[in-house]
Amino acid sequence: MIKRIFACIAAVAVMVSCTGKQELKTSTFEKFFEKGLTEDSEDTMSILIDIEYPTAGIPEEAIVKMTNAIMGHSRLDRPIGIEEAAEQYIQTRYSNYLQTMLPLYEEMKDEDNIFGCDWDDYIEGYFVGRWRDIVSYRIDTYSYSGGAHGSIGTYCYNFNVNTGDIVKDRQIFVDGFETRMGELLTSHLCDSFNCDKDLDSIFVSEIMPSADYCVTSTGIDYIYEEYELGPVYLGCIKVHVPWSELKEILR
């Protein structure tokens, strides 16, 4: 993964409802850290943290709940500010990097074909959409600590903007919605990638709702993790179902 350098900034954004009214205001904390394994080594630990979080426009209680949830799900689970939590996370990860890789580096540094000792750790969290009183937040992660390739993850969390409480899809849809949702998701699976080329690679012929979903103004997206539906080269798969097809199972 290409390394990107970010400075610490607070870029204010606004999430606008379908009525055009400004509601949820947010800021973004971004930091890039890179440090070598040793002073004379080209191997490095790289960490990117890019976290959007709510600041205004909704009740204070909701802001606190949403921010705490975002920090926890972003691996920054500390009862302190985002900047301090990010710094503690970076120092902990770099310490783990040194403890794990330095002995191997010292053991093999004089060999001709020394393996790479790079680690990468990227965390990006951002609001992705809103429907009614629900706002969706997505976290993308990438971690590499040796081997043929790193691992990616995508996680979605949905909040009631009035309370900050997490909303489950069973609160949006009627009881027993899973069967009909599974049929719709299966019918839209080909829309998610090159169906003619990659459909034979999919592990299953039918899919059901996953644990991760995001709402948008046009429909609902279900996210499937690496290896959940297909081989690693397909990565995380997002399947979109329009609201127009979901009317019969909406509460």
N, C-alpha and C positions, 0 to 999 in steps of 0.2 A: 504494500500500500504506500502510495506517495505521501511523504511527510509534509505536513502543512504547518507553517509557523503563524501563530496567532498572538497578538498582544492582549493584555487584560483590558477589556473595554466593557462599557455598559450601554448597549444600543437599545433604545426604547422602541418598542413596537406596539401596535394596537390590533386586537382582534375585533373585527366588525361583524355585527349580527346581520341577518338578512334584511333588517329594516334600515340598515345604514347607521344605526346608533352605535357610537363608540362605547364599548363595555369593558372588556378585559384588557388592561394595559400590562405589558410585560417588559422585562429587561433581560439581557443576555450576559452571562459571565463566560468569558473565553480565556483559556490559558494553554500555552504550549510549553512543554518542558522536554529538554533533551540533554543528556549527560553521558559521557563516555564511561565504559567499564573501568578503564585505567587512563592515566594521562597520555600514554603513548598508544592506546588502542583505538582503532577505527570503529569498534563495536560500541553501540549506544543503547540506552533505554530512552524511548520516546513516548511521551504521554500527551494526549490532547484531551482537554475537558472543555466542552462547549454546551452550556446548560441555560436554557431559557426558563424563566420563572415569573410568576405573577407578582405585580406590584400595586395595582390599584384598579378601581372600576367595579369591584365586587366586594362583598362584606369581608372585613378583616379576618374573621374566623375562617372563612373559606380560603383566603390567601395563606394563612398559617398552615391549615391542613394540607393544601395542595403542595406548598413548598416542602413541608416535611416529607410527604409521600414521594415527591420528585427526588429529593436528596437520598432517601432510603433506597429507592429503586435504581438510582444512578450509582450505587456503591459508595455514596458520600454520606453514609448514615452517621451523622454526628449532630449532637444537640447544640450546634453553633452555626455561625453564618456560613454561606456557601463558599466564600473565599477561603476562610479558615479550614473548612472541611476539605476543600480541594487541595490545599497545601499539605494537610496531614495525609491525605490519600497518596499524593505524589511521593512524599518522603517514605511512606510505608512501602510502596511498590518499588521504589529505587533501592531501598534496603534489601527487599526480597531478591531483587535482581542481582545485587552484589553477592549476597550469601549463596545464591544458587549458581551463578555463572563464573564468579571469580576463581574458585578452585579448579573448575574445568579449563578455564583459560590459562591459568598458570601451569597446569599439567600438560597442555597441548600446544602452547604458544611457539615452541621450537620446532614443531613438526611442519613439513612442507604444506600439507593439505588441511590446515586448521579449519574447523567448521565455524560457521558464523555464530556470533554470540549476541546478536541484536534481539531486543524485545520491543514490541509495540503495544500500546494500550490506549485505545481511543474510545471516548464516551461522548455522545452527542444526544441532547434531549431538546425537543421542541414541540410546540403546539401545532397540530395539523388540521384541525377542523372543529366545527360546531354544528350541532343540531338541537333545536329547542333549547333546553337548559343544560345540555351536556356539552362539555368541551373535551376534546381528545388530546392526549399527550403521547408522543412516541419517543422511545429511547433506542438508539442504534449503538451497538458496541462492536469493537473489533479488538481481538487479543492475539498476539503472537509471542510465543515463548520457545521457539525452536520447532523443528520438524518441517514437513513439506509445505504446510500452509497454516495460517491462523484460523481462528474461529470467529464467526460473526453471530450477532444476536439482535433481534428486534422485539421490543416489548411495548405494548400499548396500555395506557391507563386512562380511564374516563372519569371525569369529575362533574358533579353537579355544581354549577357556578354559584349557586346561592348558598350552599352549605359546605362545599369542599369535599363532600363524601364521594367515595368511589362508587360508580354505577356499573352493575353487572348487566350483561345482555339479557338475562332473564327478567330484568326489571323493565326492559323496553318491549319485549315480545311476550305473547301469551304463553301459557303453560303448554309444553309439548311442541314448541316452535322448532326444536332441533331437527326433526324429520324433514319438514318443509324447507328449512334453511339449508340443510345438507343437499337437497335436490337442486336448489338454486345455486349454491356454491359449486357443485359439480358441473352444472350447465355453463358456468362462467369461468371454469378453470382454464380453458384454452385462451381466454382473453389476457391471461397473466404472462404469457411467454409465447415463443414461437411454437405453436401447437404442432405444425407439420413436422418440425425438426425434433422437438423435445418430448412430445406426449408419450412416446414409448419408454422414456426414462422414468416416468412417474411410477412410484411404487404401488399406488392404489387406483382403483377405477372409480371409486366414490369417496367423497370427503364429507366430513361433518364440521360444525363450528369449532374453531380452535379456542384456546384460552385467551388469546390476544385479539382485540378488535379495536377499530377506530371509526368514529362517525365523521361524516363530511356533509356538506350541504346537498350532495347528490346521492348519497347512499352510505352503505356500511362496508368497511374493509376488514376482512379477516386475514391475520398474518400467520404464516406457518414457518416454523424454524428450519434451519439447515437440517437436512436429512429427514425431516418429518414427512415430506411428500415425495422427495426425489433426491438425486445425488448432489454432492457438495457443489458442483459447478453451477447449479441452479440457484444457490444461495437461499435467502428467505423469499418465500413466495407470498404475494399479496393478491387476494381474490376479492373483487368488488362486486356488490349486488346493489342495484339502484333501489331507492325508496319506493319507486312506482311498482316494483315487483313484490314489495314487502307489506303492502297495505292489509292483506288478509290476516297477517300474524302480528301486527302492531297492537299494543295495548291502547 
